[in-house]
C-alpha cells in the first residue's frame, strides 16, 4: 500500500499538517491550549508555538484568546480556524483518492508513468474555468450552466452517462473546452437559435494563407478565440476593438473537472 504525508507550507514555513489540525480540534474540544496540549501529550510551549505559527501565517487568526468572563477566559477557534480544519480534511480525502490511483504498486517507475499520463494537455484553444450554476436534466442529455468569473455564462450539453461519471454538482468548478473552429462570429445579433451567445471585444486578429484567428475579450475579462476561413472572415469586416457577437452550440462544449 502506497502511503504519503500531507503537509502544507506558506511563505516557505510549515503551516498545516495532521498534528496541527488535531491540535486545533483539541482546542475546540477543550477550550484551552493547555488542555489541548495535555490531551495530545505534548508540552504547552510546543502547542503554543504551533498556534502562534499558524496565526502568523494565516490572513486572519485561527485561534483567539478569550479573557475574563464567567468561565475565567480560555481559547477558542475562529471561523477561519473551523474553515481550515474542514478544508484540510477535504484535502486529505482527495489526497488519498490520488494515492489510490496507484493501488498497491511500489514500483516508482510505474508511478512516474501514471503521473505523466495524468499531466494531460489539450489542443483545444479555449479552456475557460467556471462554477456550475445550474443543472437541467432531460431524458437523454443534461445541460450544465457554467458561470465564468461571475460575469459570463456558458452552456454545455452532455449525456446522462457523462454527467454521472463526472459526478457534477452545483457549486463545483469545471472547465469548458471549446474548439476555436466551433465558434461563429457576427457583427449583429444572430437570429439562429444557439444556446451560447456572448459579446466580446476583438483584441487580436491573425491571418495566414487560408484562415484567420480572432481573439476576443469577454465581460469576464476571459478571452475566447475563433478560427474561420479567410473567405468567411473578409465579408464580416471585423476590426480590432470592435464589439462582436460570439455564438456556438452547447453540444460543442466539452466539460472537464
N, C-alpha and C positions, 0 to 999 in steps of 0.2 A: 504493500500500500504506500502510495506517494504522500508524503506529508511536507508541509511548508509553514513557515511562521509569517504571520501578517503583522507588519509594523509600519507605522506612518511617521514620516519626518516632515518638519516645517521649518523653513529658514535654516536648513541643514542641521536641525536639532531634533532629538527624539520628542515626538508629540503624543502619539497614541499607540497602545498595544493592548494585548489581552489583560495584562496585570493592571494597567492604569484604568481600563474600563471597569474591571472588577472593583478597584478602589472607589471609583465614582459610584458604583452601585451600592457598595457598603456604606458610603457616606449618606446616600439617600435612605438606606435602611436604618442606620443608627443615629443619624443627625449630628455626628461629630467626626472630625478627622481622627481623634484619639481612639474612639471606639472602633472606627473602621480599621485602623492600623492594628489594633489588638485582635480583631476578628481574623485578620489576614496574617497574623503572627509576623508583623514587620515593625520596625521602630517608628515612633512618632515622627522623628526627623526625616526618615526616608519618605514617609507618607506626605508630610508637609512639603518637602522638596518637590515631589511629583506633582502635587496640586499646584504649587507655585509655578512650576514649569509649564503646565497645561494652561493655566490662566494667562501667563505672559505671552504664550504663542497663539492664543485664541483672540479673535476680534473683540469678543465680549467674554467676561469671566464665566467659567463652567461651574465654579463653586464660590459661594459667598458666605461670609460670617454674619451671624445674627447676634447682636449684642443686647443684653438686658432682657426684659420681658418676664413673663410668669415662669418660664422654664429656665431662666438664667442664661439664655442665649444658646448658641450652637452653630452648626454649619448646615447649609442646605444646597441642593443643586439648583442652578438657574434653568430657565427654559432652554438656553443654549446647551447646558450640560445634558439635559434629557434628550435633546436633538442629536447630540454627538453619540450618545450611547445607542440610540435606535439606528443611526446611520452606520455605526461600526458593526453592529450585529447583522445588518443587512449586507454589508460588505463581506463579512465572514461567510455568509451563505453563498454569495456569488463566487468568492474565492474557492470555497470547497467544490462548487459546481465546476469551476475551471480545472481544479486538480483531478476531479473525477473523469475528465475527458481522457486522461492518460491511463485510467484503470490501475492495474497493479504493476505496470511496467516500471522497471528500474533501469531501463536502457536509455541513457542520456541522449544518444544519437536519435532514437525514436521520438523522444520528447521534443528535441530541437526540430525535427522534421514536421511534427504536428504543429508546433508554434509557427513555422514558416507557412504552413497551409492556412493557418488562421489569419495571417497577415494579408488579407485579401485586398487587392487593388482593382478598381473598376475602370473600364474605358469610358463609361458614360460621363459626359462633361458636367452635367448638372446634378449635384448632390446637396440637397437642402435639408438641414436639420430642423425639426419642429416638434410640437407636442400634440398628441392625439386629443382633439377637442370634441369629436362626435363619431359615433359608430352607428351605421344604419344597415341592418341585416335584411336580406331578401331570401327567397327560397334557394337561390343559386349562388349569388355573389354578396359581398359585404363592401359597402362604401365607407372609406375611412377619411375623415376630415383632419387635416394636419395644419395647425396654426404655426406659422413661421414668425418668430420674434414678435408675437402679439400683434402682427400687422396683416400679413397676407395669409390666405387660406388656400391649400392645395388639396384636391380630392383624388383619391386612388380607389380603383375598383379591383378587388382581388377575390379569388374563390373562397368559399367557406373553409375548404381544406387548408388553404394557405393561412387564413385567419386563425384557425385553431392551432396550426403548427407554430406560428409566430407567437401565440399567446398574448395578443394585444389587448390593452385595457385603456380606458380613459385616463389621461394624465401621463401616459408613457411617452418617452422620447422615441422618435423614429426618424429615418432618413428617407426622403423622397428622391428617387433616382429617375431622371428623365433624359432620354437621348436627345441631343440637340436637333437631330433630324425629325423628331416627332413634334416639334414646336412650330406653330404658324404665327405670322405677324400680319397686322393690318393697321393702316392709319386711322380708319374709322371703326366704330364698334361693329363686330361681325354679327350677322343675322343668323348664322347657322347655330344649331344647338350644340353646346360644348360645356362639359362640367367645369372646366378650368378656364377662367377668363381673368386676366390680370393686366395691369397697366405698368409700364416701366419707361425709364428714360434711357435712350441709347447712349452708351458711353464708349463703345468701340465698334468699328467696322473693319473687318479684314477680308480681303478677296484674293483668290488665286485664279487660275485659268478656267476653272469650272464651277466653283461655288463661293459663297460669301458667308462669313461668320459674323453674326451680330450679337453683341453682349449688351444687356440692359440691366439697369439698377432698379430694383423694386422699392416699394414704400418701406419695406422692412430693412432696406439697405443691403439685402442679399442680391447677388447677381444671378442672371439666368442667360444662357446662350442658345441661340437658334442657328442652324445651318441650313441654307436654302441654295438652290441653283442660281447662277447669275441671271438666267433668263427670267426666273421668278422674282428676283430681287430688284432688278432695274425698273420695272413698271411701278414698284412701290414708292420710289423716290425718297427713301428714308435717309435722314441725315443725323449726325451727332447732336446730342442734347434734345432730340425730338421725342415727345411723348408718343408711345406706340402701344397698341393692344397686343397681348400675347395670349394665345389660346391653344389648348391641347386636351386630348381625351383622358379621362380618368383611367381607362384601360391601358394607357401608355405610361402610367406611373408605376414604378416598381418600389415596394416598401422594403426597407432594411431596418434591423434593430441591432 
